Amino acid sequence: MSYQDDDEEQMGPHSESFPKDFGYGHSPREANLESKPRILLMGLRRSGKSSIQKVVFHKMSPNETLFLPSTCEIVKDDINNSSFVQFQIWDFPGQIDFIDPTFDSDMIFGGCGALIFVIDAKDDYNEALTKFKNTVTKAYKVNPRIKFEVFIHKVDGISDDSKMESQRDIHQRATDDLSDAGLHQIRLSFHLTSIYDHSIFEAFSKVVQKLIPQLPTLENLLNIFISNSGIEKAFLFDVVSKIYIATDCSPVDMQSYELCCDMIDVAIDLSSIYSTEEEAFDNKTSSLIKLNNSTVLYLREVNKFLALVCILREENFNKQGVIDYNFLCFRDAIGQVFELKIRATKHMDEDIEVSLMESPNDSVVF
Ligand SMILES: Nc1nc2c(ncn2[C@@H]2O[C@H](COP(=O)(O)OP(=O)(O)OP(=O)(O)O)[C@@H](O)[C@H]2O)c(=O)[nH]1
């Protein structure tokens, strides 16, 4: 098996040189890698792994995925949209064989933040569940900190009752299988997904959020912002992928999320057509849409990659001055979290440099 490296330049020349005994986050070098975790996409052939990656991160339209060739090698993709959203996605071929001596499970699972296992809900899933159990058992042995996420995929065109029934059945069987293998302590998360609606973006949002160490701070800031501004719901979006990296503590309903995603599309599309600026999304980007049910959607740029999209009642928008002032405080606070992270990363890099220079046998200096 070989590794196809899409973005070697971006990932840097050392990205392939993980030590064999790579333990997640124990040395400065490992801790630095931890700040850019890996998400693995695994599952049987034709379950939809490559389609998910292309639709969510490369803006491919769902219909085009019909023509995707089968993946024969591990395809690595570096997602580097913002300081908070930085990770690599590794898309595995469906026929991957763990017994194959070239499969270096220490290296593959060692630096992994989350493992997404894709199960085709329209197919017989017995084989998928067997593979799932083998994969989780192997991965957990190498790295017990991995977050295991199951995407019950291709649920478009399936009735709500059947979806729930599949989810219940897969959940039950997957947890029973792991308990039989003595792994009852493993926590699994299940998501019903399809590339033909927003469910795949929502599921990916939840996976990515678990890998953002600053999430509680971001959620807290959003809670404070909405409660002082008369806002019902606010999402902090990664504009490029339209996954939300944080939201306030009120429950997310799919319709609100879809509305906010659509608003980003409208704002960017209009800006691309009519703006005289080079970038369609910049520090002056903001948008206001009044719906016919007395609801307002309000979008503001937070930084180069992030947008805040809020839903509020029309009457509360009368106090736009307060909202805008609170937004500036919010943006400032996000900037400070962002800066702290950059500073922490820089310190880590310096530590790595020092430790490498001190090592007499190691000639590699970043
Ligand atoms: N109906 C439906 N079809 C989907 C969905 N996602 C992917 N597909 C289709 O499933 C087929 C297989 O998709 P791929 O993304 O190539 O699957 P894969 O898991 O990467 O396959 P391998 O590379 O062989 O491992 C394609 O025809 C896709 O159009 C979905 O959400 N709904």
Ligand as a Chemical Component Dictionary entry (heavy atoms), coordinates in Angstrom:
data_LIG
# 
_chem_comp.id                   LIG 
_chem_comp.type                 NON-POLYMER 
_chem_comp.pdbx_formal_charge   0 
_chem_comp.three_letter_code    LIG 
# 
loop_
_chem_comp_atom.comp_id 
_chem_comp_atom.atom_id 
_chem_comp_atom.alt_atom_id 
_chem_comp_atom.type_symbol 
_chem_comp_atom.charge 
_chem_comp_atom.model_Cartn_x 
_chem_comp_atom.model_Cartn_y 
_chem_comp_atom.model_Cartn_z 
_chem_comp_atom.pdbx_ordinal 
LIG N1  N1  N 0 -27.968 8.132  -2.217 1  
LIG C1  C1  C 0 -26.760 8.461  -1.784 2  
LIG N2  N2  N 0 -25.667 8.067  -2.456 3  
LIG C2  C2  C 0 -24.457 8.433  -1.968 4  
LIG C3  C3  C 0 -24.314 9.214  -0.802 5  
LIG N3  N3  N 0 -22.984 9.401  -0.571 6  
LIG C4  C4  C 0 -22.335 8.762  -1.561 7  
LIG N4  N4  N 0 -23.211 8.177  -2.407 8  
LIG C5  C5  C 0 -22.896 7.399  -3.617 9  
LIG O1  O1  O 0 -22.203 6.227  -3.230 10 
LIG C6  C6  C 0 -21.303 5.820  -4.260 11 
LIG C7  C7  C 0 -19.958 5.487  -3.677 12 
LIG O2  O2  O 0 -19.371 6.662  -3.177 13 
LIG P1  P1  P 0 -17.807 6.821  -2.893 14 
LIG O3  O3  O 0 -17.644 8.112  -2.217 15 
LIG O4  O4  O 0 -17.010 6.562  -4.111 16 
LIG O5  O5  O 0 -17.566 5.625  -1.868 17 
LIG P2  P2  P 0 -16.208 5.225  -1.114 18 
LIG O6  O6  O 0 -16.604 4.746  0.233  19 
LIG O7  O7  O 0 -15.218 6.334  -1.170 20 
LIG O8  O8  O 0 -15.731 3.997  -2.000 21 
LIG P3  P3  P 0 -14.260 3.338  -2.108 22 
LIG O9  O9  O 0 -13.356 4.411  -2.599 23 
LIG O10 O10 O 0 -14.442 2.227  -3.094 24 
LIG O11 O11 O 0 -13.902 2.826  -0.749 25 
LIG C8  C8  C 0 -21.275 6.972  -5.280 26 
LIG O12 O12 O 0 -22.052 6.592  -6.378 27 
LIG C9  C9  C 0 -21.946 8.123  -4.554 28 
LIG O13 O13 O 0 -22.664 9.003  -5.426 29 
LIG C10 C10 C 0 -25.512 9.636  -0.126 30 
LIG O14 O14 O 0 -25.499 10.327 0.892  31 
LIG N5  N5  N 0 -26.711 9.229  -0.668 32 
# 
loop_
_chem_comp_bond.comp_id 
_chem_comp_bond.atom_id_1 
_chem_comp_bond.atom_id_2 
_chem_comp_bond.value_order 
_chem_comp_bond.pdbx_ordinal 
LIG N1  C1  SING 1  
LIG C1  N2  DOUB 2  
LIG C1  N5  SING 3  
LIG N2  C2  SING 4  
LIG C2  C3  DOUB 5  
LIG C2  N4  SING 6  
LIG C3  N3  SING 7  
LIG C3  C10 SING 8  
LIG N3  C4  DOUB 9  
LIG C4  N4  SING 10 
LIG N4  C5  SING 11 
LIG C5  O1  SING 12 
LIG C5  C9  SING 13 
LIG O1  C6  SING 14 
LIG C6  C7  SING 15 
LIG C6  C8  SING 16 
LIG C7  O2  SING 17 
LIG O2  P1  SING 18 
LIG P1  O3  DOUB 19 
LIG P1  O4  SING 20 
LIG P1  O5  SING 21 
LIG O5  P2  SING 22 
LIG P2  O6  DOUB 23 
LIG P2  O7  SING 24 
LIG P2  O8  SING 25 
LIG O8  P3  SING 26 
LIG P3  O9  DOUB 27 
LIG P3  O10 SING 28 
LIG P3  O11 SING 29 
LIG C8  O12 SING 30 
LIG C8  C9  SING 31 
LIG C9  O13 SING 32 
LIG C10 O14 DOUB 33 
LIG C10 N5  SING 34 
# 
